[in-house]
Amino acid sequence: MSTAEAAASAEAQEPDGRPKVGSSRCVPVVGVVTEDEVAQGFFKSMDLNRVIKLLEETNENDLEEKQLQSVKKLVQCYQNGLPLRDLAQIFKILNLCAGKIENQPCFIESACDILKLCGLPFLKKKASDEITYAEDTANSIALLGDIMKIPSSELRIQICKCIVDFYHAEPPKKHITGYQQASSSYKIQMAEVGGLAKTMVQSMTLLENQLVEKLWVLKVLQHLSTSEVNCTLMMKAQAASGICAHLNDSDPSGQLLFRSSEILWNLLEKSSKEEIIQQLSNLECLLSLKEVFKNLFMRGFSHYDRQLRNDILVITTVIAQNPGAPMIESGFTRDLILFATFNEVKSQNPLVKGLKLSNSYEDFELKKLLFNIIVILCKDLPTIQLLIDGNVILALFTYVKKPEKHKIIEWSAAQHEELQLHAIATLSSVAPLLIEEYMSCQGNARVLAFLEWCENDDPFFSHGNSFHGMGGRGNKFAQMRYSLRLLRAMVYLEDETINQDLCEKGAIQQLIGMFKNIISKPNEKEEAILLEIQSDILLIISGLCEHHIQRKEFFGTEGVDVIIHVMRTDPKKLQSGLGYNVLLFSTLDSIWCCILGCYPSEDYFLEKEGIFLLLDLLALSPKKFCNLILGIMVEFCDNPKTTAHVNAWRGKKDQTAASLLIKLWRKEEKELGVKRDKSGKITELGRNNDCCVFKEYPYTRQILLCYDTKKPLFTSFQEEQKLMPLPANCPTIAVMDITENIRAKIYAVLGKLDFENLPGLSAEDFVTLCIIHRYLDFKIGEIWNEIHEEIKLEKLRPVTADSKNLEAIVTASENIGKMVASLQSEMIESQARQDVQTEQKVYAKIQATNKQRELANKSWQNFLARTSNAKTLKKAKRLQEKAIESSRYHERPQNAIFHRTDIKGLNTTVSFGRVVTVESTPARLLGGPLADTDIALKKLPIRGGALQRVKAVKNMDEPKKISPT
């Protein structure tokens, strides 16, 4: 509009905006409405407190109609969503309506209408409303579970629909200005906080014979069980046992079983597994699971039924892990064994009559699950008789054979391979419990024949798709690995019948040949599996040969060669993590069980430098190998040929075996916390100790030394432990210490090598050797000290003779300690003196070197003086000539020719002389090659000249004068 029109309009209005009365022109005015006023327009017309008060009244005659109208108005008002600020009042209205349903059924519709509103999104005006009204919201949602107690099918179903809508949030029908939709997970979180899951589980007890309502509640619990918090609440409400007990209830739709199994799965995964298993481990639940599984197994043909059957079996497998589950009492174990073996062992049981598994994925998984549950069931010893009755061993052995050509099988090649490996793995757990059945099925012969097939080069393409087939793609390594595991499990039973049968069938030679074949064809790609196979072979042979000399002879030189080959492995590979550590342990065990005690094998092992390899391992390997290697060394030292090999060994920096063992002793004592001073001596305690000796060290005054001679071998653990009286059959701490560290073995090895003649030891080694030499004496004294202390603790008083003997023994032990301490001090003194002498020799050598250097410098200065000063040069020349002349022999023989050695007129003092160049010596002068037979009779002519041939002398006793020719 124009400026004039605007001014006219302003004049025609009152101050409050209304048009002036009597004005010539009335202009309409549009008011401005804020967003808050618009938003309140949706909810301001509803006074919730008035509705609550109206519902609480009970006196008026037409009250029911008014109450229904007010609720209807409320539903219409909040048809686009419930504000969080009004939620508590709305749910209070819902609770009042639900409370009237029992006496006034007309309120069912009103309550259901409000519940439909609860399925709509919650609205927030501020971002902080979700936190501000969290408690009210949680309490409101928890109220839904309490309303389930109202005996109204329509109401209960609507409550369930409302809760399910929490997980399928829909956008509001109409956007309300000033309000925002709460987060999609807000309702779910508040349901967790309010404990809705627990009340819903408790409501299940009210719906025993009401299938529709029960299915809706299960649907709600299925959604709620996706949360760990809800699963924990459901677990506390005993949901697992309650749901499982009704698995077999009649339900034409099949939803009950599906939803119940899904809930049980979620409970096992997202709450305490142990607690859920405990809840399911009762007879009622297992009977229900048994009937459901049988029905699905026998009558389920659809893809869905087979999947559900497998799910039920997995849940049963989890329950079977509990030893307290009444699997046998419920008859479930017998049925499972029957179902696992009916395909391989024909049965007349009506349950499996006419049944046949297909090669579908579900049936294949079922077969593997049945093998798996047999392994779990066999851990319960009462199950063994059922396994015998079910011919489980025979059924499993039907898979332990090479594939037969042109034979029709119900499984594909890949499926049959996986089942074969699974069956052999199952046998490893079951066969050791059923020895008689294993032998009656010729188990050893079957396994050895199968291993022979694994070793040969027959064409076979393995798929290696399964867990058990790992690393076996395109080869037979997986079959070999699990067959060897089965043999190892049987050999470790130490049953002489099984082991003798294996040896009679040539198992030792076959296994050694298999080992040699493996190492002759290295395969880096499958190195880890091959190392495991090699380890198992050695462990099986060790179990067969232990304590049997004849079998050790079967092991023979071929077996020793295998051992030597493994021991030559690069020590760096021990840290690779591929299994070389296990292989080395197996190898050392084989030395102990297959070589020691058989003298031909021991001698051959020594010839192949086996002791050198053991010492190399001892020097380079981690501590975990030391105990075993030293034990082998102790046994080997009984062979008189071993000592020479041990003494001949040299390590890095020319280290000897004795030095290595003493070094290991010091390292072990350091780790055990044994007290030693910096030089390795028995620790000095102080002047007031009882065990003191006087010593005078060089360059020091006389001092008093006190040594811990009562307990020179005590470890820090022994010192921390308080002495307690023990029964006679219980070893004391001092006795247990012998087996818990390697000191006793080091003492035994050094003792067999002779303490007096050990090569390559330093002074520090000799100091330590004093203690090692007296290890047994110290240990005996330590045990007697324990006896003495125990007698004091028990307040016993020995008879006089025993008391004197005990004191004498303790005193003798202390005296040995004093003697060792004194000897160590003398050794250190001697070493100190030797160090001083060595130091003096070094100083003398340094002085001589410096003197020579001074003489050389002086000679050089004289040379420079002669070359730069003529007078000095002439003087030096005269002195030289005088010295030469004085050194000559003045009496000359007759007819001798004198040759001058100097040249006159030279003014030099350096060496000089005539130079003669000889191009060639004529052959006539030498008389041919120097190898002439009469070369010894040639003589140098008196007149000089070259060698000339002379006539041979016939008679050496009558020499003649020989003149030059």
C-alpha positions, 0 to 999 in steps of 0.5 A: 500500500501507499504511505498515505493509506498506511497513515490512514490505517494507523489513525483508524485504529485504537491503541490496542489494534481495534478500529476506531468507532465512527471512523470512515473506513474499517481495515481488517487486521490479521493477528500473528500466532506463535509456534508454541500457541499452534502446538498447544492448540492440539493438546490444550483443549484436554484437561487430563487431571479432570479426566482422571478425577472423572474416572475416579468418581463412582456416585453419579448415575450417568457417570459411565457415559461421561467417562467413556466420552472423556476417554474418547475425546482424549484419544481424538486429541492425542491421535498424532502421538503422546507428549512425554510430559503427559505420558504419566497421566495418560497411562494412569487413565489407561490403568483406571480404564483397565481396572473397570473392565472386569465390572464394566466390559464397555471400557475394553474398547477405551483401553484398547484405543489408548493402547493404540496411541501407545504404539504411536511415536512419543513426542518431545518438546525439548531435547532434554525431555527424554532425560527429564521424563525418563523415570515416568516413561519407564514406569508407564511402560512397565505398567503394560506388563501389570495390565496383562493380569486383567482377564481380557483376551482382547486387551492382552493382545492389544498390549502385545501389539503395542509392545511389538510396535516399539520395534517397528516404529512408524513416523507420526501421521501428522507433524506437530509444530514445536514437537519432535519425535523421540528417538526410535530406540527410546521406547526399547530402552525405557522398556529395559529400565522398567523391567517389562520383560520380567512381567511379560514372562510372569504373565505366561503362567496366566495363559496356560490354555489360551493359545492365541494370547500365548503366541502373542506373548511369545512374539513379544518375548522374542523381540525383547530377547534381542537385548542383553538387559532383557535376557538377564531379566527373563533369566531371573524370571525363570523364562528358559524352563517355563518356555521349554516345558511347553515346547510340545504344546499343541499348535497347528500354526507351528509358531509356538515351537519356532518362537520358543526356540528363538527365545531359548537361543537368545537367552543362551547367547545374551545372558548367563549360559551356565544359569540357562543350562541349569534351568533347562537341566530338568526332566520336564524340559528334556522330555519336552525337547525329546518329544519335539525332536523325535516328531521333527526327526520322524515327520518333518520333511520341509526345509523349515522343519529340518532347520528347526530340528537342528536348532533343537538338537543344538540346544540339547547339545548345550544342555548335555554339557551339564553333567547333572542333566538327566539325559539318560533318565529322560531316554533322550540319550538312547534315542540320540545314539539310535538316530546317530547310528541307524544309517550305518548299523541296521536297526529294527527299532520302530522309530527309525524304520523306513527312515532315510537321510537325504544329502540335503544340507540340513540332513548333513548338518544333522549327521555332524551334530549327532556325532558331536553330541556323542562326544559330549554324552560319552563324558558321562560314564553311565552312557558307556553301556548305551554306546555299546548297545548302540554299536557306536564303534562299529558305526563310526568305523564304517567311515575309516576306510579308503573310498570304494570306486563305483559304489553309490553313497548317499553323500556327495564326495565333499560331504563324505570326506567331512563325515569321515574326518568327523567320525575319526575325531569322534572315535578318538573320544569314544574308542578309549572308553570302549576297548573291547568293542574297539578290539572286536572291530579290529580297530588297530588293523583298520586304522593301520590299513587306512594310514597305509592308504593315506601314505600311498600315491593313489589319486585322491582329491580332497576338498578340505572345506570343513574344520576337520579338513583344514590344511587337507585340500588336495592331499590326505594330510587331514585323514592322516592327522586324525587317524594318528590322533586316534592311535595316540589316544589308544596307545596312551591308555597303556593297555598291553593288549592294544599295544601288543596288537599294534606291534605285532601288526608292524606299527613301529616300522610303518610309522617310522617309514611314514615319518621318513616319507614325510621328511623326504617330501617337505611341504612348506604350505602345510608345514604346521600340519606336517609338524603335528603329524610328525609329533604324533608319530613320535609320541605313538612310538614312544608309548609303544616302546617305553619299558620294552627292550624288544620294541626298542630294538625294533625302533633300531637305527632307522628310528635313531636316524629320524631322531637325529634328523629332527634334532638338527633342526634350526633352533631359530624355528623353535620360535616360529609358532608352527609346532617345532616346540611340540616336535622337539618335546616329542623327539626328546620323549622318544630318546627317553622311551625308545633309545635309553636302555637299548645299548645298540641304539645308545651306541648308534646315537653316540656315533651319530653325535647325538650327545653333541646335539643334546648339548647344543640344544641345552645351550641354545634352547629355552629353559622349558627343555632343560629339565628333560634334556638333563634327565636324558643326559643323566641316563646316558651317562650310565653308558661308559662311552658317553663321558668322552663325548661330553668332554669333547663337546665345545660350544660358543667361545670354546665353552665346555659341557662342564662350564655350560652345566655350571652356568645353568646352575648359577642361572637356576639359583638366581631365578630361585632366589638363592643367596650368593655373593657377587663371587658366587660364594655362600653368603656372608651373614655377619660377625655374631653368627655361629658359623664363622671362620678367620681368614687373611686376604692378601693386602688386607688385615685379618677379618672375621667372616660368617657364612650361612652354612645351615641352609646354603641351598635355601631358595626364596620360596623355602624361606617364605614358607613356614615349617609345619609338621607333616605326616610321614608320607608327605614330602617336605619342602626340602624334598620337593625342592629336588624335583622342582628344579634342575639342580639335582640333575646337574649334580648327577651329570657332573658327578658321573663326569667326575668332579675332579677332572672337568676341563675348561673351567674358570675360577668362578666355575670352580667356586660354584663347583664347590657347592655342586660337589657337596649338593647331596651333603647339603640337601641331607643336612637340610632335611635333618634340620627340618626334622630337628625343627619339626621335633621342636614344633611338636614339642617332642623330646628325643631320647638321649642317644637320639638327641646326641646323634641328631646334634652330631648330624646337624653339626657335621652338616654345618662343618661341611658348609664351613669347609666349603666356604673356606675352600671357596675363599682360598680359591678366590685368594688364589685367583686374586694372586694369579690376577696380580701376577698376570697383571705384572706380566702384562706390565713387564711386556708393556715396559719391554715394548716401550724400551724397544720403541725407544731403541728404535727411535734412537737408531733412527736418530743416529741414521738421520745424523749420519745422513746429514753430517759427513763427520758423523758418517765418517766416524760411523764408517771407521767404527763399522770397519773396525768392528768388521775387522775385529770379527774376522778370523785371521788364520786362513787355511792354505790354498784358500782364495780370499774374497773381499766383502767390501768395496773400497771407496764407499762412504756408506754404513749400510750393507753392501757387496758384489752382485752376481747375476746367473742366468742359467746353470749348465746341466753339465755342471749339475750332472742332470736332475737333483734327484740323482741317486749319488747326489749325496756323494757330491762335494763342493770344490775347494776353489769354489764354483758351482756344484759338479758331478764327481765320481762315486766313491766305492770305499768310504773308509779310504777317501781319496783326493778329488780334483775338479774335472 
